[in-house]
Amino acid sequence: MRVGIIGGGAAGMMCAATIVEEHPDMEVFLIEKNSSLGKKVIISGGGRCNVTTGIEDLKLVLTKYPRGSKFLQSAMHRFSPAQVRDWFENHGVDLKCEEDLRVFPVSNDGHDIVGVFENIFKNSKIDLLFKHNMKNIVKKKNKFVISFAEGENLEVDKVVMALGGQAYRQTGSTGDGYDILEKLGHKITDLSPSLNSFLTQEKWPKELSGLSFEKATIKVKGMKKYQFTGPFLFTHTGVSGPAVFALSSLIAFEKYDRQNPLEILIDVFPDLSLDNLFEQLQKLREENLKKTFKNTLHNFLPKSLSEKVYENLDINIEKKNVEMSKKDLRQVAEYIKALPLKIIGRGAGDEFVTAGGVELSEVDPKTMESKVCPGLYFAGEILDIDGFTGGFNLQASWATGRAGGLAIDC
Ligand SMILES: Cc1cc2nc3c(=O)[nH]c(=O)nc-3n(C[C@H](O)[C@H](O)[C@H](O)COP(=O)(O)OP(=O)(O)OC[C@H]3O[C@@H](n4cnc5c(N)ncnc54)[C@H](O)[C@@H]3O)c2cc1C
């Protein structure tokens, strides 16, 4: 049997490795438009490659996928984060789990992850077809004919679509598969960038660019279901960091732009109630009655942010603590617990993943085989699956790639 796996990213590599390890005699073609494997894997996690998560409770892991968690259940049970870690370690890459439960190679080098697959393929009969840009797939009876921009055709019995989404297009994932899949009878759900930073209407975040908080809660005003707590950062165009990425994932399909901004509220003291914060400010005031409020606030908040507090609240910076009323302090506490910003867009082209993809009800979650076009399989981000940052997207690619690879058995 001949199998064509299109896409030499995380999902395609795992699918191919599974097949060649389980069935060394199967004829496998791994088709990749780039001249090497795993370009995105190598740059992932800032080049360190956050391979998977250290969270062991699968139920909890599945809550990290705004889309696709139910579909993923079966594949994740058979190739859980713990099993993914064992798999890489058994293939010679030592991994470490950091305090925030992200798992990386000990070397902090994504090349080592791709190196595992290169070694497996070097010692197998697989055909690696680099610089092969798939342009079309036609089903003829029980066979698939794959054609390439370079002009040749390849006939196979089974095809695995592992072309990724359309984020970070410079890595090769340019959303090529969607049209072809529609022609083969599949529905592609709405697509949207996810895991991105936000651009804000206000320009002042620029002055705080680089200022970060280990923990902040960000919520969309008036939409209770959209909130997330985690690391947060001001940038020269708005806000970013894991909490912002997670929120961007939750609101991936909400519409917002310059004319219709979405208001977000940032709480940089999520572990303190408003009353506690207010009491602390009062205590500071009483202990420093003769000092200016400005200096007091500088001891409480990073200077650049406290400057924005009295600017945005229009407090005279020379005002002494003794002149600050309870009402003034309450207003400051309320402001710090809900810094308002209007988001007007996403950082252009800087999203990490594509939300949306192949409609999951048309795919068998155990085998990854199409229910509408037998012999066609899927793996990775091309599916309507996406997760938060923290190793969840690669984990989904490993798990679906392995499920497809195990299902293609004769
Ligand atoms: C900057 C960045 C950092 C990230 N960091 C992390 C992280 O640390 N942890 C994590 O879990 N996730 C991370 N992600 C997300 C994660 O990398 C992806 O979700 C994952 O790589 C998707 O794997 P995939 O195999 O489905 O697709 P891809 O890795 O995108 O692979 C698809 C492959 O298909 C090839 N291809 C596409 N079209 C064609 C065609 N027509 N013909 C032939 N080949 C084709 C592409 O060249 C590509 O190599 C990150 C993403 C980005 C952009």
The ligand as an ORCA input file, in Angstrom:
! r2SCAN-3c Opt
* xyz 0 1
  C       5.782     31.268     16.249
  C       5.020     30.071     16.720
  C       5.351     29.480     17.921
  C       4.634     28.373     18.377
  N       5.008     27.785     19.547
  C       4.345     26.684     19.976
  C       4.781     25.968     21.118
  O       5.823     26.280     21.708
  N       4.032     24.904     21.537
  C       2.899     24.503     20.869
  O       2.259     23.545     21.296
  N       2.515     25.118     19.738
  C       3.214     26.174     19.275
  N       2.818     26.788     18.105
  C       1.728     26.172     17.314
  C       2.248     24.888     16.654
  O       3.561     25.096     16.172
  C       1.337     24.438     15.506
  O       0.026     24.327     15.974
  C       1.798     23.095     14.955
  O       3.117     23.192     14.470
  C       0.884     22.628     13.828
  O       1.428     21.469     13.273
  P       0.927     20.933     11.861
  O       1.809     19.788     11.526
  O      -0.517     20.737     11.885
  O       1.193     22.125     10.863
  P       2.588     22.850     10.443
  O       3.600     22.696     11.517
  O       2.175     24.205     10.046
  O       3.069     21.997      9.227
  C       2.415     21.982      7.975
  C       3.454     21.662      6.929
  O       2.792     21.482      5.671
  C       3.567     22.060      4.664
  N       2.684     22.412      3.546
  C       1.672     23.310      3.550
  N       1.097     23.367      2.345
  C       1.757     22.475      1.554
  C       1.624     22.083      0.201
  N       0.706     22.635     -0.606
  N       2.459     21.148     -0.278
  C       3.409     20.584      0.521
  N       3.581     20.923      1.806
  C       2.764     21.852      2.324
  C       4.168     23.285      5.300
  O       5.317     23.727      4.616
  C       4.460     22.790      6.709
  O       5.767     22.299      6.830
  C       3.540     27.876     17.620
  C       3.215     28.479     16.402
  C       3.953     29.563     15.957
  C       3.603     30.166     14.630
*
